[in-house]
Amino acid sequence: MIESDVAVVGGGIGGLTAAHELAERGIDVTVLEANERFGGKARSMPIAGASGESVSTPGASDAPLHGEHGFRFFPAFYRHVTDTMARIPDGEGTVADNLVETEATLIANVDGPPQVAETGTPETLRGWLEALRPAFAEDLPRSDVRFLLERLLYLLTSCEARREDELDDISWWEFIDAENRSQEFRDRLAYATQALVALRPQVGSARTIGTIYLQLLFGQLDPTRPTEQVLNAPTSVAWIDPWLRYLEGLGVDLRANAPVRDLEFDGRRVTAATLVDGETVVADEFVLAVPVEVAPQFVTPELARVAPELGRIERLDTAWMNGVQFYLSEDVTLTRGHQVYADSPWALTSISQRQFWRDHEYDVSGRGPDAVEGVLSVIASDWDTPGVVHGKPARQCTREEIVTDIWAQLKTHLNGTSPTLSDDLLVDWFLDPSIVERDDDSEAGDRVENRSPLLINTVGSLRNRPPADVAVPNLTLASDYVRTNSDLASMESANEAGRRAANAVLERHARRSYVPADIWDLEEPTAFEPFKREDRLRYRLGLPHPAEVTQSVRSLTRRLGGRA
């Protein structure tokens, strides 16, 4: 039997954050992780070859390359996770020192030349105008640009209650009136969200997508923070491994390969966690920090009766957003930042990673096959649209077919004006091992299943997202489906959830002197506060937002004009 003050079930970002905050305040913590490696979706994995098997490439190094679920990036509004990183020692500095600022985003199209959007903070008036251009797109009709500005002002002047009760109940597609805008508008502003959050605009909450859209825009216009950062090595090397060493130094008992079978509940409190091997973990407090697709397995009818919010977790939706790393014989840098493949059927984004990696920390040329000089990490966010090679959605392809089609889509987008990628550059690849081929045929025709899907903020889903502190007196939640200010399923939201769980535990142990973990609101310009206060009053009186009245009049005028 294992005994601890607090047992954390799940060693992803949320679970490790909760353990971090509690251990720094002197509480004994045990973390139980089902897999062999900590870090959840953020972890990276040492690999030997494309499928995790040994590579027979001559001259292969004993030091492995690393593969990942997908590349990590840290926009300016990520405050919780970067604060944690700044408190993790690494060498003579901290893990936060391993963050590197990007400089530009490449927007590649099948037809037409690519566009490059600078991501650094503007220093001149022209620079500010250029910075705004990717958001409002110079090729959009003026009426669409004007309409988008009005929609964003609608969001910025809406009170929080209206956002939660009204804007969460309509889709981003409906909110931006995409059906009645130009095709350029739909391509740039409606479908672009899918590449970012694996969320189709027709089903994504206007509250979530609109809020994150604004945060990304504000991040570029804030001179006090880097617009966007990435790591200078694979995630586990640059972040997770130093974190684990720090937690162990604080006395945290980290147990990998320790899957929990169930939580024992006496009708009022959780009394123990039982591992798959039969071992029992007894603690005063339990933190459930498993992914959204796993959490319902722990929610018994008895638990759901005491805490109905737990029973609603199973109503949340997920989508597929998984990555592949291509190991190249040359370091094809592309841009020093993201690449967005605007009209790729599988909503691809990528980062050419080696340019950000410090060779003295992680030398690619000394790892894996000796021909590897570059790493292109790609994420696919649409698994339901037919691809370009096999004519099938990604979920209906084999693992190898998925990789073949992604590679073809990259070449189609990058080789339009000049050859950038060629087959002879490709040394090896690594597809997220969460994508597993099925042994049987599914009713939907899926050839693979995804064992690590992503929570998506669909219309009306906010009401099904529980708080960190639920009605069971010694159980808290720490995962990205928890209600947070960050809102979007991400490392940032998971970290904030871990802090909220830790604060709930600390509050119950108020006999101990403690300082709660910091939690920050998303920041919006204070100039809009008077309008939000006015809208708060209008909302209490049951009145619509003024912009909604304007839009309703326009819609009626357009319909009448169409009949004329």
N, C-alpha and C positions, 0 to 999 in steps of 0.2 A: 504494500500500500504506500502511495506517495502522499505526503501531507504538505500543505502550503497555505499561506494567508490567502493568496489569489491564484486561481488556475485559469490560464488563458487558453482557450481552445482555438487554435489557428495561429500560424506564425507568418502571416502576410503583413502588409504595412500597418493595418489597423491593430492587429494583435501585438506586434513589436512596439508600436507607439504606446499602447496602453501599458505594456510591461516597462517601457522606458520611463514614462511619467511616474509610475508607481514605485519602481525600484529607486529612482532618484530621491524619493521621499521616504525611503527606509522600509518599504513593504516587501515582504518575501513573495516572490512571483515564480511560478512554473509555467512555461509555455509548451504546449503540446501541438506539434506539427505533424500532419499525416504523411507528408512527403519527406524525401531525404534532404531537401534543401529548403531553407527559409527564404521568405521574400515574396511569396505568392506570385502574382502575375509579373511583378517587377524583377524577379530573380533572373539571373543568367546562369547558363549551364555549360560546364566544360564538355566538349564533344570530341569525338574521334572522327566522325564523318557525317555525311548528309543525313543519314537516318539514325545516327547514334551508334552505328557499328564501326568496327575498325576500318581504317582506310589503308588501302594497299599502295597508295601513291609513293613512289620512290622518294627517299629523302625526307619523309614526314618526320616532324619533330616530336619528341616525347611530350613537350609542353602543348596542351590542347588549345585550340581556339574556343571561343564561347559563342553559344547561340542563345536567343532570347525569345520570349513570347512576342515581343515587339520593342522597338526603340522607345526610350524614355525622353520626354521633353518637359521643361518646366517654364510655363508662361509666367508673366509678371505677377498675376494674381495668386500664385501659389505662395502663401505665406507660412502656413502651418508646417508643411513638409520641409521647406528650406530652413525654418527655424530649428527643427529637429536635427537636420543635417549639420547645422552650425554648432550643435552641442555634442557632436560625436567626434572624439579625437581621431586623427589620422596622421601619422608621422609627426611633423612639427606643427601641423595646422589642424584643420577639421575637414570633415567630408564636404562641407560647403565649398571648400577651396577647389574641389574637383568639378565644379560647375563652370562651363565655358559658354560665353555669350555667342549666339549666332549673329549673322550679318545680313542674310538675304534669303528669300523664299523664291524658288523657281516654280512658275506655273506653266506646265507643259501641256500642249494641245496636239491632237493628231493633225489638225489643219491649222496652218498659220504658225508664225514664229512664237517661241516661248516668251513669257514675260517674267521679269525679275522684280520682286518687291523688296525693298530694303526693310530690315527689321530693327536696325539701330535707331536710337532716339534722334529725331531730326535736329539739326543745328541752324538751319536757315528757313526762311519763309517758303522757298521752293521745296525744301526738304519736307516741311510739314504738309504741303499740298501733295507731294509724291507719296507720303505716308498714308494719306487718306485715300489715294487712288485705288489701291487693292480692295478696300471696303466698298467703295462706291462705283468702281469700275468705269474708266473713261469711255468705254465703248457702249455703255448703257444709254438708252434714251433719257433725255432730261426729265421727262415726266416720271420715269422709274426712279431716278436719283432723288427727285423731290419727294416722291411717295415714301421711299425708304427712310429718308430723314424724318418724315412725319411719324412713321412707325416707331423709329428709335426714340423720338421724343415722347411718344405715347408711353413706351416702357419706362423712360427715365422720370416721368412725372406721375406714374401710377403708384399708389400706396401699396404697402406689402400685402395687405388683406386682399386688395383687388388682384394682385398678381397671383396669390395663392388660390383664391376662390374662382376667379374668372379666367385669367390667362393660362392657368394650368389645365383648364378644361377645353382649350382650343388648340389646334395644331399650328406649328410654325407656318406650314403651307397656307392655311386659312388666314392666319394673322397678317402675313405679308401679301395676301391676295394673289398668290403666285399664278393661279389659273387664268387671271385676267391681265397679267403682265407680259412683257416681251419674253421670247425664248432666251435671250441673253441674260435677262434678270433671273429666270429660273435656273439656268445653268450655273450662274455665278453665286447666287445668294440662297437658293433653295437647296440645290443638290450638294453644294460645297460642304454643308454641315455633315453630310453622311461620311465624307472622308475624315472628318475630325472626330466624330463621336459614334460612328456606326449606326446612325439613327436617321431613318427616312423622314424627310420633312413633313410628309403627309400624316405621320403618326407621332412625331415628336412634340412635346409640350412647348408651346410658345413661350411660356415663362422660363423654362430652362434654356432653350436654345437662344432666345433673345438675350437673356442675362449673360450667358457665356460669350456670345458675340460681342456684346458691349465691353465685357471685361478684357477680351483680347484686343479690342480697339483702344481702350484706355491704357492698356499696358504699353502699347507702342508710343503713346503720347505722354507717358510719365517719365520725366528725365531722371528721377531718383532711383529707378529700378531697371535692370536689364529686361528688354522686351521678352526675350526667350532664351533659355539656356539648355544645354545638353551636358552629359557627363564626359569626362576625359578618359574613360575606360568602360568596359562592360559593367552593367549595373552592380552585380555582386562584387566585383573587384573594387569599384570606386565607392560603393556605399554599403551594401548589405554585409559584406564580410567585416569591415571595420565596426559596423553597428553591433554585430553579434559579439565581437571581442569586447566592446564596451559594456554590453549588457552582462556578459559573463563576469566582467570585472566588478559589476555592481552586485553580483551574487544571484543573478537570474538563472534559474535552472532551465536550460534550453534542451528540449527532447525532440529530436527529429525521428522520423519513422515511428511515430506514436499516434496512429489514428484513433480517435475517440468514437466508440460505437453509439453511446447514448448518454444522456444526462438523467440521473436519478432524481425524482421529484416526489416530495412527501405530501403534496397538496398545498404547501405554503412556500417552501424553500427548495432550492436545488441542494441535495445532500452530498452528491458525488458525481464524478464522471467516470464511466467505465470504458477502458480501452478495448480495442478489438481482441487483444491477447488475454483479456480477462482481468488485467490489473486495474485497481481502483485508485482514483485520485480524490482525496478529501480536501476541501478548502472552505474558508469562510465566505469567499466571494468567487463567482465564476463570470468570466468574460467570454461571450460567444463571438468569435472573430473569424468565422468561416464565410466563404463566398455565398452570394444570394441563391445559387442553385443548390447549395448544400444545406443551408440553414433550415429549410422545412423538414429535413430528416430528423432534426433534434426537437421539433415542436410537436409534442404529444397532445392529444385532446385535452388532457388535464392541464398542461401548460397554457394552451390556448384559451381555456375557460378562465383562468386567473388573469392572463394578459392577452386579451383579444388582438392586440396589435401584432403579436407574434404570428397569429393565424393568417394575417393578411399578407405576410411576406411572400407566400406562394403565388399570389396574384401578380407579382411584379414580373415584367417581361425582360428577356435578354436577347442579345443579338451576337453575331460573330464578328470579331475584330482581332485577327491573328496575323502573325508576321512570319517572314522568311528572310534569312540572311544569305546573300550571294557573296561568295569569296572569289575575288578577282585577281588576275595576274598583274594588273596595273591598278594604281590608286586613282580611280575615276572620281574626281572631287565634285563634279557638277557645281553646286553652289554651296557656300559656307552656311548651310542651314537646311531647311526642308525643301523637298520637291513635292509638288501637288500635281497629280496627273488628272487634269480637270475633267476630261470626258472618258476616262478609262472605265470600262464596264464594271470592274470590281472595286472602284473608288480607291485607287492606290495612292499612298503617300510614301515617301522614303527619306532617308538621310544617308549620305555617304560618310561613314563614321571615322575612318582612320585619320582624317584631317584634324579631328578633335582629340584624338588619343595621344597621350604622351608616351613616346617609345620607352622611356626609362621606367614607366609604370606598367605599360602593356605593349610589348613589341610584337606586332602582328607577324613580321617577317621571321621571328624566331619561334613561331607556333604553327602547328598543323603542317600541311603540305608546304614545302619550302617555296613553292611558286606563288603563294598568297601574298599580295601586296596591298589589296584594298578590300573593304567590306561595305557592301550596299545593303542596308537593312530596310525592308519594305513591309508595309502593313496593308492588308486587304480588308476593306470594310463592307463590301457588298458581296454576299455569297449566294445571292438569289438571281442574279442577272447572267445570261449566257456569256461565256468568254469568247475569245477571238480565235482560238486554235481548235478546241474540241466542240464548240457550240453548246456547251453545257454550263449551268451554274457551278460555282466552285464546290458547293456541297455535294454535287453529283459526280465529282471527279475523284480519281485516286490521288494520293499524295503527290506522286510524280507528275500527274496531269495538271494538278494545281500549280506546281512550281513551273512547269513548262509554259502554261498560259500566262502567269504573272511575268515571266521573263519576256515573252512575246509582247505583252502590253507595254512593258518598259521600253523595249526597242522601238515599237511603233511611235511612242511619244518622244523619245530622245533622239531618234535618228532622222528626223524630218528635214532639218536644214544641213546637218553634217553628221557623219557616222560617229556615234559616241559609245554604243555598246555593240559588241560582236560576240558570237558564240565562242570564239577562241580565247576570250578573256575569262570565261567561266571555268573556275577550277573546281568548285564544290558548292554545295548549298545545305542549309539547315532549316527545315520547316518546323514550326512550333509543334512539339510532341503532343500537345493537347488535341491536335487534329489526328484522329485515330480512324483507320479504315475499318468498316463494318464487316463482320463475318456473314451477316445475313442481309437480305434486301429489305429496306424500310418501305413503308407504304408510300412515302413521298419520293422514293427513288434516290434517297441520299446514299452516297457511296462512303461518306465519312461522317463521324460524329465529332462534336466539339465538347471536350470535357472541361473547358474553361471559358464559358461564354461571358459576355459583358452585360451588366445591368444597363438598360436604356430607360430614359425618362419619357415614357409615353404619355399621351394625353390622360390627365386625371390620375396619374400614378402617385402623386404626392400623398394622397390620402392613405395609400397602402404602405408607405415607408414609415417604419417605427422610429421612435426616439432611441437614443442610446440607453436611457434609463427606463426600463419597462416596469410593469406592475409586480413582477416577481421581486421580492425585497433583496435578494442577493445575486441577481442576474443582470448583466448589462450586455450591450451589443457594441461591437467595434468593427464595422465593415462599411464598404462604400454605398450600401443601400440604406444606411441610417440617415435620418434627416440631418442635414448639415447646412451651414451657410454656403459652402462650396457647391453643394447640390449635385454636380455632375459626377458620375462614377469615374473615379480617378484616384491617383496616389494622394492627392490633396484632400479629397473627401474622406478617404480611409484614415488618413492621419488625424483629421479633425474628429472623426468618429472615435478613434482611439483615445484622444484627449477627453472627449465628453464622457466616455466610459470610465476613464481613470478618475475624473472629477466626481462622478456619481459614487464610485467606491470610496473616495476620500471623504466625501460628505457624510457617508454612513459611518465613517470612522472619525467623526468630528472630535472625539476625545483626544485625538492626536492633533498636534499643531501642524498645519500644512498650508502651503500656498497653492491654489488651483492652477492647473495647466492653462496657459493663455489660449484664448479662442478669439479670432478676429472676424468681423463682418466683411463682406465684400464691399469695396469702396466705390462710391459713385460721386461725381462732383457735387459739392455742397450747394452750388447755385440752384439745384433742382429741389432742395428741401422745402422751400415755401410752396411749391406746386404740389409736392407730395402731401403736405399738411392739408392743403385745400382739397385734394382728392380724397383724403381720409374722411373729411367731413362729408363730401359728396357720396362716398361709398356708404357711410353710416345712414345717410338719408335715402339710400336706394337709387341714387342718380347715376347715370352712366358717365364714363370719362368723356370730356369734351371732344377728344379726338375720335371716339367711337361714334358720336353723333355726326361728325363731319364725314366719316367714312360711310355711314349708313345713307346719308344724303347723296354722296357720290355714287354709291352702288345703285340707288334708285334711279338717279339721272342717267346712268349708263344703260340700265335695263330699258328705260323709256326711250332712250336714244336708239337703242338697238331695234326697237319695234317700229321706229319711224321710217 
